Amino acid sequence: MHLADLTANRAFAVGLGAAHLLLGAVGFVVSFGTPPLDPAGVLVIAYFTANPLHSVVSMAIGGVLIVAGLRSLAAARRVNAIMGTFLLVFGVAGLYLIGTPANVLALTPSDVLVLFASAALLLPASLGADRAAGGAVESGSGAAPAA
């Protein structure tokens, strides 16, 4: 399979998955040695903070998206919808957790913005991308057509 063969859903899953995986890995390295549930976290990049739990969750989200994106179009669409919904709900909950002791993921407004942005990309992709003009879903299997 070539990356050029990825459909829109699969590309969104792989791309956002790689971004979440990379940010989670950077956050894990930077926050190594801090308490896993520290509400303050440590500064990662500019306005983003992380603690080890936040980093593990980000890497898990990234891994799930990458695996689904590389597996098949159906898996990518399903996981994009599920993860998009999860990230949207998680972002709304994060708005209420910021500044409280219950903020065990050390979320900041910037982190919540990333959650909303990811949801805003994944949900529409899962609902409408990879559809032909007639509404049929493109196959996007990446396999060569049979002769």
MODELLER restraints for C-alpha pairs under 7 A, 6 or more apart:
rsr = mdl.restraints
at = mdl.atoms
rsr.add(forms.Gaussian(group=physical.xy_distance, feature=features.Distance(at['CA:1:A'], at['CA:142:A']), mean=6.10, stdev=0.5))
rsr.add(forms.Gaussian(group=physical.xy_distance, feature=features.Distance(at['CA:5:A'], at['CA:142:A']), mean=5.31, stdev=0.5))
rsr.add(forms.Gaussian(group=physical.xy_distance, feature=features.Distance(at['CA:6:A'], at['CA:140:A']), mean=6.79, stdev=0.5))
rsr.add(forms.Gaussian(group=physical.xy_distance, feature=features.Distance(at['CA:6:A'], at['CA:142:A']), mean=6.81, stdev=0.5))
rsr.add(forms.Gaussian(group=physical.xy_distance, feature=features.Distance(at['CA:7:A'], at['CA:130:A']), mean=6.50, stdev=0.5))
rsr.add(forms.Gaussian(group=physical.xy_distance, feature=features.Distance(at['CA:7:A'], at['CA:140:A']), mean=5.63, stdev=0.5))
rsr.add(forms.Gaussian(group=physical.xy_distance, feature=features.Distance(at['CA:8:A'], at['CA:129:A']), mean=6.02, stdev=0.5))
rsr.add(forms.Gaussian(group=physical.xy_distance, feature=features.Distance(at['CA:8:A'], at['CA:130:A']), mean=6.09, stdev=0.5))
rsr.add(forms.Gaussian(group=physical.xy_distance, feature=features.Distance(at['CA:9:A'], at['CA:73:A']), mean=6.81, stdev=0.5))
rsr.add(forms.Gaussian(group=physical.xy_distance, feature=features.Distance(at['CA:9:A'], at['CA:76:A']), mean=5.97, stdev=0.5))
rsr.add(forms.Gaussian(group=physical.xy_distance, feature=features.Distance(at['CA:9:A'], at['CA:77:A']), mean=5.99, stdev=0.5))
rsr.add(forms.Gaussian(group=physical.xy_distance, feature=features.Distance(at['CA:9:A'], at['CA:125:A']), mean=5.68, stdev=0.5))
rsr.add(forms.Gaussian(group=physical.xy_distance, feature=features.Distance(at['CA:9:A'], at['CA:126:A']), mean=6.31, stdev=0.5))
rsr.add(forms.Gaussian(group=physical.xy_distance, feature=features.Distance(at['CA:9:A'], at['CA:129:A']), mean=6.22, stdev=0.5))
rsr.add(forms.Gaussian(group=physical.xy_distance, feature=features.Distance(at['CA:9:A'], at['CA:130:A']), mean=6.74, stdev=0.5))
rsr.add(forms.Gaussian(group=physical.xy_distance, feature=features.Distance(at['CA:10:A'], at['CA:69:A']), mean=4.28, stdev=0.5))
rsr.add(forms.Gaussian(group=physical.xy_distance, feature=features.Distance(at['CA:10:A'], at['CA:70:A']), mean=6.82, stdev=0.5))
rsr.add(forms.Gaussian(group=physical.xy_distance, feature=features.Distance(at['CA:10:A'], at['CA:73:A']), mean=6.10, stdev=0.5))
rsr.add(forms.Gaussian(group=physical.xy_distance, feature=features.Distance(at['CA:10:A'], at['CA:76:A']), mean=5.42, stdev=0.5))
rsr.add(forms.Gaussian(group=physical.xy_distance, feature=features.Distance(at['CA:11:A'], at['CA:69:A']), mean=6.74, stdev=0.5))
rsr.add(forms.Gaussian(group=physical.xy_distance, feature=features.Distance(at['CA:12:A'], at['CA:122:A']), mean=6.86, stdev=0.5))
rsr.add(forms.Gaussian(group=physical.xy_distance, feature=features.Distance(at['CA:13:A'], at['CA:65:A']), mean=4.94, stdev=0.5))
rsr.add(forms.Gaussian(group=physical.xy_distance, feature=features.Distance(at['CA:13:A'], at['CA:66:A']), mean=5.89, stdev=0.5))
rsr.add(forms.Gaussian(group=physical.xy_distance, feature=features.Distance(at['CA:13:A'], at['CA:69:A']), mean=4.95, stdev=0.5))
rsr.add(forms.Gaussian(group=physical.xy_distance, feature=features.Distance(at['CA:13:A'], at['CA:76:A']), mean=6.29, stdev=0.5))
rsr.add(forms.Gaussian(group=physical.xy_distance, feature=features.Distance(at['CA:13:A'], at['CA:80:A']), mean=6.48, stdev=0.5))
rsr.add(forms.Gaussian(group=physical.xy_distance, feature=features.Distance(at['CA:14:A'], at['CA:65:A']), mean=6.09, stdev=0.5))
rsr.add(forms.Gaussian(group=physical.xy_distance, feature=features.Distance(at['CA:14:A'], at['CA:66:A']), mean=4.49, stdev=0.5))
rsr.add(forms.Gaussian(group=physical.xy_distance, feature=features.Distance(at['CA:14:A'], at['CA:69:A']), mean=5.21, stdev=0.5))
rsr.add(forms.Gaussian(group=physical.xy_distance, feature=features.Distance(at['CA:16:A'], at['CA:62:A']), mean=6.98, stdev=0.5))
rsr.add(forms.Gaussian(group=physical.xy_distance, feature=features.Distance(at['CA:17:A'], at['CA:61:A']), mean=6.76, stdev=0.5))
rsr.add(forms.Gaussian(group=physical.xy_distance, feature=features.Distance(at['CA:17:A'], at['CA:62:A']), mean=3.70, stdev=0.5))
rsr.add(forms.Gaussian(group=physical.xy_distance, feature=features.Distance(at['CA:17:A'], at['CA:63:A']), mean=6.19, stdev=0.5))
rsr.add(forms.Gaussian(group=physical.xy_distance, feature=features.Distance(at['CA:17:A'], at['CA:65:A']), mean=4.77, stdev=0.5))
rsr.add(forms.Gaussian(group=physical.xy_distance, feature=features.Distance(at['CA:17:A'], at['CA:66:A']), mean=5.05, stdev=0.5))
rsr.add(forms.Gaussian(group=physical.xy_distance, feature=features.Distance(at['CA:18:A'], at['CA:62:A']), mean=5.82, stdev=0.5))
rsr.add(forms.Gaussian(group=physical.xy_distance, feature=features.Distance(at['CA:18:A'], at['CA:66:A']), mean=6.73, stdev=0.5))
rsr.add(forms.Gaussian(group=physical.xy_distance, feature=features.Distance(at['CA:20:A'], at['CA:58:A']), mean=5.48, stdev=0.5))
rsr.add(forms.Gaussian(group=physical.xy_distance, feature=features.Distance(at['CA:20:A'], at['CA:59:A']), mean=6.08, stdev=0.5))
rsr.add(forms.Gaussian(group=physical.xy_distance, feature=features.Distance(at['CA:20:A'], at['CA:61:A']), mean=6.72, stdev=0.5))
rsr.add(forms.Gaussian(group=physical.xy_distance, feature=features.Distance(at['CA:20:A'], at['CA:62:A']), mean=4.74, stdev=0.5))
rsr.add(forms.Gaussian(group=physical.xy_distance, feature=features.Distance(at['CA:21:A'], at['CA:58:A']), mean=6.18, stdev=0.5))
rsr.add(forms.Gaussian(group=physical.xy_distance, feature=features.Distance(at['CA:21:A'], at['CA:59:A']), mean=4.31, stdev=0.5))
rsr.add(forms.Gaussian(group=physical.xy_distance, feature=features.Distance(at['CA:21:A'], at['CA:62:A']), mean=4.47, stdev=0.5))
rsr.add(forms.Gaussian(group=physical.xy_distance, feature=features.Distance(at['CA:21:A'], at['CA:63:A']), mean=6.49, stdev=0.5))
rsr.add(forms.Gaussian(group=physical.xy_distance, feature=features.Distance(at['CA:24:A'], at['CA:55:A']), mean=4.24, stdev=0.5))
rsr.add(forms.Gaussian(group=physical.xy_distance, feature=features.Distance(at['CA:24:A'], at['CA:56:A']), mean=6.41, stdev=0.5))
rsr.add(forms.Gaussian(group=physical.xy_distance, feature=features.Distance(at['CA:24:A'], at['CA:58:A']), mean=4.84, stdev=0.5))
rsr.add(forms.Gaussian(group=physical.xy_distance, feature=features.Distance(at['CA:24:A'], at['CA:59:A']), mean=4.90, stdev=0.5))
rsr.add(forms.Gaussian(group=physical.xy_distance, feature=features.Distance(at['CA:25:A'], at['CA:55:A']), mean=6.53, stdev=0.5))
rsr.add(forms.Gaussian(group=physical.xy_distance, feature=features.Distance(at['CA:25:A'], at['CA:59:A']), mean=6.63, stdev=0.5))
rsr.add(forms.Gaussian(group=physical.xy_distance, feature=features.Distance(at['CA:27:A'], at['CA:44:A']), mean=5.94, stdev=0.5))
rsr.add(forms.Gaussian(group=physical.xy_distance, feature=features.Distance(at['CA:27:A'], at['CA:50:A']), mean=5.61, stdev=0.5))
rsr.add(forms.Gaussian(group=physical.xy_distance, feature=features.Distance(at['CA:27:A'], at['CA:55:A']), mean=5.42, stdev=0.5))
rsr.add(forms.Gaussian(group=physical.xy_distance, feature=features.Distance(at['CA:28:A'], at['CA:52:A']), mean=5.42, stdev=0.5))
rsr.add(forms.Gaussian(group=physical.xy_distance, feature=features.Distance(at['CA:28:A'], at['CA:55:A']), mean=5.15, stdev=0.5))
rsr.add(forms.Gaussian(group=physical.xy_distance, feature=features.Distance(at['CA:30:A'], at['CA:44:A']), mean=6.50, stdev=0.5))
rsr.add(forms.Gaussian(group=physical.xy_distance, feature=features.Distance(at['CA:31:A'], at['CA:42:A']), mean=5.97, stdev=0.5))
rsr.add(forms.Gaussian(group=physical.xy_distance, feature=features.Distance(at['CA:31:A'], at['CA:50:A']), mean=6.53, stdev=0.5))
rsr.add(forms.Gaussian(group=physical.xy_distance, feature=features.Distance(at['CA:31:A'], at['CA:51:A']), mean=5.36, stdev=0.5))
rsr.add(forms.Gaussian(group=physical.xy_distance, feature=features.Distance(at['CA:31:A'], at['CA:52:A']), mean=5.91, stdev=0.5))
rsr.add(forms.Gaussian(group=physical.xy_distance, feature=features.Distance(at['CA:32:A'], at['CA:52:A']), mean=6.57, stdev=0.5))
rsr.add(forms.Gaussian(group=physical.xy_distance, feature=features.Distance(at['CA:34:A'], at['CA:51:A']), mean=6.86, stdev=0.5))
rsr.add(forms.Gaussian(group=physical.xy_distance, feature=features.Distance(at['CA:36:A'], at['CA:51:A']), mean=5.86, stdev=0.5))
rsr.add(forms.Gaussian(group=physical.xy_distance, feature=features.Distance(at['CA:36:A'], at['CA:52:A']), mean=4.86, stdev=0.5))
rsr.add(forms.Gaussian(group=physical.xy_distance, feature=features.Distance(at['CA:36:A'], at['CA:53:A']), mean=5.32, stdev=0.5))
rsr.add(forms.Gaussian(group=physical.xy_distance, feature=features.Distance(at['CA:37:A'], at['CA:51:A']), mean=6.78, stdev=0.5))
rsr.add(forms.Gaussian(group=physical.xy_distance, feature=features.Distance(at['CA:37:A'], at['CA:53:A']), mean=6.39, stdev=0.5))
rsr.add(forms.Gaussian(group=physical.xy_distance, feature=features.Distance(at['CA:37:A'], at['CA:104:A']), mean=4.70, stdev=0.5))
rsr.add(forms.Gaussian(group=physical.xy_distance, feature=features.Distance(at['CA:37:A'], at['CA:105:A']), mean=6.48, stdev=0.5))
rsr.add(forms.Gaussian(group=physical.xy_distance, feature=features.Distance(at['CA:38:A'], at['CA:51:A']), mean=6.34, stdev=0.5))
rsr.add(forms.Gaussian(group=physical.xy_distance, feature=features.Distance(at['CA:38:A'], at['CA:104:A']), mean=5.99, stdev=0.5))
rsr.add(forms.Gaussian(group=physical.xy_distance, feature=features.Distance(at['CA:38:A'], at['CA:106:A']), mean=6.67, stdev=0.5))
rsr.add(forms.Gaussian(group=physical.xy_distance, feature=features.Distance(at['CA:39:A'], at['CA:101:A']), mean=6.29, stdev=0.5))
rsr.add(forms.Gaussian(group=physical.xy_distance, feature=features.Distance(at['CA:39:A'], at['CA:103:A']), mean=5.19, stdev=0.5))
rsr.add(forms.Gaussian(group=physical.xy_distance, feature=features.Distance(at['CA:39:A'], at['CA:104:A']), mean=4.91, stdev=0.5))
rsr.add(forms.Gaussian(group=physical.xy_distance, feature=features.Distance(at['CA:39:A'], at['CA:105:A']), mean=6.35, stdev=0.5))
rsr.add(forms.Gaussian(group=physical.xy_distance, feature=features.Distance(at['CA:39:A'], at['CA:106:A']), mean=4.51, stdev=0.5))
rsr.add(forms.Gaussian(group=physical.xy_distance, feature=features.Distance(at['CA:40:A'], at['CA:106:A']), mean=5.38, stdev=0.5))
rsr.add(forms.Gaussian(group=physical.xy_distance, feature=features.Distance(at['CA:41:A'], at['CA:49:A']), mean=5.61, stdev=0.5))
rsr.add(forms.Gaussian(group=physical.xy_distance, feature=features.Distance(at['CA:41:A'], at['CA:50:A']), mean=4.92, stdev=0.5))
rsr.add(forms.Gaussian(group=physical.xy_distance, feature=features.Distance(at['CA:41:A'], at['CA:51:A']), mean=4.68, stdev=0.5))
rsr.add(forms.Gaussian(group=physical.xy_distance, feature=features.Distance(at['CA:41:A'], at['CA:106:A']), mean=5.18, stdev=0.5))
rsr.add(forms.Gaussian(group=physical.xy_distance, feature=features.Distance(at['CA:42:A'], at['CA:49:A']), mean=5.16, stdev=0.5))
rsr.add(forms.Gaussian(group=physical.xy_distance, feature=features.Distance(at['CA:42:A'], at['CA:50:A']), mean=5.54, stdev=0.5))
rsr.add(forms.Gaussian(group=physical.xy_distance, feature=features.Distance(at['CA:42:A'], at['CA:51:A']), mean=6.43, stdev=0.5))
rsr.add(forms.Gaussian(group=physical.xy_distance, feature=features.Distance(at['CA:43:A'], at['CA:49:A']), mean=4.39, stdev=0.5))
rsr.add(forms.Gaussian(group=physical.xy_distance, feature=features.Distance(at['CA:43:A'], at['CA:50:A']), mean=6.68, stdev=0.5))
rsr.add(forms.Gaussian(group=physical.xy_distance, feature=features.Distance(at['CA:44:A'], at['CA:50:A']), mean=6.53, stdev=0.5))
rsr.add(forms.Gaussian(group=physical.xy_distance, feature=features.Distance(at['CA:47:A'], at['CA:110:A']), mean=6.21, stdev=0.5))
rsr.add(forms.Gaussian(group=physical.xy_distance, feature=features.Distance(at['CA:48:A'], at['CA:108:A']), mean=6.74, stdev=0.5))
rsr.add(forms.Gaussian(group=physical.xy_distance, feature=features.Distance(at['CA:48:A'], at['CA:110:A']), mean=6.00, stdev=0.5))
rsr.add(forms.Gaussian(group=physical.xy_distance, feature=features.Distance(at['CA:48:A'], at['CA:111:A']), mean=6.10, stdev=0.5))
rsr.add(forms.Gaussian(group=physical.xy_distance, feature=features.Distance(at['CA:49:A'], at['CA:106:A']), mean=6.41, stdev=0.5))
rsr.add(forms.Gaussian(group=physical.xy_distance, feature=features.Distance(at['CA:49:A'], at['CA:107:A']), mean=6.86, stdev=0.5))
rsr.add(forms.Gaussian(group=physical.xy_distance, feature=features.Distance(at['CA:49:A'], at['CA:108:A']), mean=6.83, stdev=0.5))
rsr.add(forms.Gaussian(group=physical.xy_distance, feature=features.Distance(at['CA:50:A'], at['CA:105:A']), mean=6.97, stdev=0.5))
rsr.add(forms.Gaussian(group=physical.xy_distance, feature=features.Distance(at['CA:50:A'], at['CA:106:A']), mean=5.74, stdev=0.5))
rsr.add(forms.Gaussian(group=physical.xy_distance, feature=features.Distance(at['CA:51:A'], at['CA:105:A']), mean=6.44, stdev=0.5))
rsr.add(forms.Gaussian(group=physical.xy_distance, feature=features.Distance(at['CA:51:A'], at['CA:106:A']), mean=6.30, stdev=0.5))
rsr.add(forms.Gaussian(group=physical.xy_distance, feature=features.Distance(at['CA:53:A'], at['CA:105:A']), mean=6.17, stdev=0.5))
rsr.add(forms.Gaussian(group=physical.xy_distance, feature=features.Distance(at['CA:54:A'], at['CA:105:A']), mean=4.75, stdev=0.5))
rsr.add(forms.Gaussian(group=physical.xy_distance, feature=features.Distance(at['CA:65:A'], at['CA:79:A']), mean=6.79, stdev=0.5))
rsr.add(forms.Gaussian(group=physical.xy_distance, feature=features.Distance(at['CA:68:A'], at['CA:75:A']), mean=5.20, stdev=0.5))
rsr.add(forms.Gaussian(group=physical.xy_distance, feature=features.Distance(at['CA:68:A'], at['CA:76:A']), mean=4.81, stdev=0.5))
rsr.add(forms.Gaussian(group=physical.xy_distance, feature=features.Distance(at['CA:68:A'], at['CA:79:A']), mean=6.54, stdev=0.5))
rsr.add(forms.Gaussian(group=physical.xy_distance, feature=features.Distance(at['CA:69:A'], at['CA:75:A']), mean=6.99, stdev=0.5))
rsr.add(forms.Gaussian(group=physical.xy_distance, feature=features.Distance(at['CA:69:A'], at['CA:76:A']), mean=4.78, stdev=0.5))
rsr.add(forms.Gaussian(group=physical.xy_distance, feature=features.Distance(at['CA:72:A'], at['CA:141:A']), mean=6.23, stdev=0.5))
rsr.add(forms.Gaussian(group=physical.xy_distance, feature=features.Distance(at['CA:73:A'], at['CA:140:A']), mean=6.07, stdev=0.5))
rsr.add(forms.Gaussian(group=physical.xy_distance, feature=features.Distance(at['CA:73:A'], at['CA:141:A']), mean=6.54, stdev=0.5))
rsr.add(forms.Gaussian(group=physical.xy_distance, feature=features.Distance(at['CA:77:A'], at['CA:126:A']), mean=4.70, stdev=0.5))
rsr.add(forms.Gaussian(group=physical.xy_distance, feature=features.Distance(at['CA:78:A'], at['CA:126:A']), mean=6.98, stdev=0.5))
rsr.add(forms.Gaussian(group=physical.xy_distance, feature=features.Distance(at['CA:80:A'], at['CA:122:A']), mean=5.16, stdev=0.5))
rsr.add(forms.Gaussian(group=physical.xy_distance, feature=features.Distance(at['CA:80:A'], at['CA:123:A']), mean=6.37, stdev=0.5))
rsr.add(forms.Gaussian(group=physical.xy_distance, feature=features.Distance(at['CA:80:A'], at['CA:126:A']), mean=5.51, stdev=0.5))
rsr.add(forms.Gaussian(group=physical.xy_distance, feature=features.Distance(at['CA:81:A'], at['CA:122:A']), mean=6.51, stdev=0.5))
rsr.add(forms.Gaussian(group=physical.xy_distance, feature=features.Distance(at['CA:81:A'], at['CA:123:A']), mean=5.30, stdev=0.5))
rsr.add(forms.Gaussian(group=physical.xy_distance, feature=features.Distance(at['CA:81:A'], at['CA:126:A']), mean=5.32, stdev=0.5))
rsr.add(forms.Gaussian(group=physical.xy_distance, feature=features.Distance(at['CA:84:A'], at['CA:118:A']), mean=6.86, stdev=0.5))
rsr.add(forms.Gaussian(group=physical.xy_distance, feature=features.Distance(at['CA:84:A'], at['CA:119:A']), mean=4.20, stdev=0.5))
rsr.add(forms.Gaussian(group=physical.xy_distance, feature=features.Distance(at['CA:84:A'], at['CA:122:A']), mean=5.05, stdev=0.5))
rsr.add(forms.Gaussian(group=physical.xy_distance, feature=features.Distance(at['CA:84:A'], at['CA:123:A']), mean=5.05, stdev=0.5))
rsr.add(forms.Gaussian(group=physical.xy_distance, feature=features.Distance(at['CA:85:A'], at['CA:119:A']), mean=6.63, stdev=0.5))
rsr.add(forms.Gaussian(group=physical.xy_distance, feature=features.Distance(at['CA:87:A'], at['CA:115:A']), mean=5.43, stdev=0.5))
rsr.add(forms.Gaussian(group=physical.xy_distance, feature=features.Distance(at['CA:87:A'], at['CA:116:A']), mean=6.76, stdev=0.5))
rsr.add(forms.Gaussian(group=physical.xy_distance, feature=features.Distance(at['CA:87:A'], at['CA:119:A']), mean=5.57, stdev=0.5))
rsr.add(forms.Gaussian(group=physical.xy_distance, feature=features.Distance(at['CA:88:A'], at['CA:115:A']), mean=6.56, stdev=0.5))
rsr.add(forms.Gaussian(group=physical.xy_distance, feature=features.Distance(at['CA:88:A'], at['CA:116:A']), mean=5.70, stdev=0.5))
rsr.add(forms.Gaussian(group=physical.xy_distance, feature=features.Distance(at['CA:88:A'], at['CA:119:A']), mean=5.45, stdev=0.5))
rsr.add(forms.Gaussian(group=physical.xy_distance, feature=features.Distance(at['CA:91:A'], at['CA:112:A']), mean=5.09, stdev=0.5))
rsr.add(forms.Gaussian(group=physical.xy_distance, feature=features.Distance(at['CA:91:A'], at['CA:115:A']), mean=5.44, stdev=0.5))
rsr.add(forms.Gaussian(group=physical.xy_distance, feature=features.Distance(at['CA:91:A'], at['CA:116:A']), mean=5.98, stdev=0.5))
rsr.add(forms.Gaussian(group=physical.xy_distance, feature=features.Distance(at['CA:94:A'], at['CA:107:A']), mean=6.54, stdev=0.5))
rsr.add(forms.Gaussian(group=physical.xy_distance, feature=features.Distance(at['CA:94:A'], at['CA:112:A']), mean=6.25, stdev=0.5))
rsr.add(forms.Gaussian(group=physical.xy_distance, feature=features.Distance(at['CA:95:A'], at['CA:112:A']), mean=6.96, stdev=0.5))
rsr.add(forms.Gaussian(group=physical.xy_distance, feature=features.Distance(at['CA:97:A'], at['CA:103:A']), mean=5.09, stdev=0.5))
rsr.add(forms.Gaussian(group=physical.xy_distance, feature=features.Distance(at['CA:98:A'], at['CA:107:A']), mean=6.06, stdev=0.5))
rsr.add(forms.Gaussian(group=physical.xy_distance, feature=features.Distance(at['CA:98:A'], at['CA:108:A']), mean=6.12, stdev=0.5))
rsr.add(forms.Gaussian(group=physical.xy_distance, feature=features.Distance(at['CA:130:A'], at['CA:137:A']), mean=5.81, stdev=0.5))
rsr.add(forms.Gaussian(group=physical.xy_distance, feature=features.Distance(at['CA:130:A'], at['CA:138:A']), mean=5.48, stdev=0.5))
rsr.add(forms.Gaussian(group=physical.xy_distance, feature=features.Distance(at['CA:131:A'], at['CA:137:A']), mean=4.47, stdev=0.5))
rsr.add(forms.Gaussian(group=physical.xy_distance, feature=features.Distance(at['CA:131:A'], at['CA:138:A']), mean=5.76, stdev=0.5))
rsr.add(forms.Gaussian(group=physical.xy_distance, feature=features.Distance(at['CA:132:A'], at['CA:138:A']), mean=6.37, stdev=0.5))
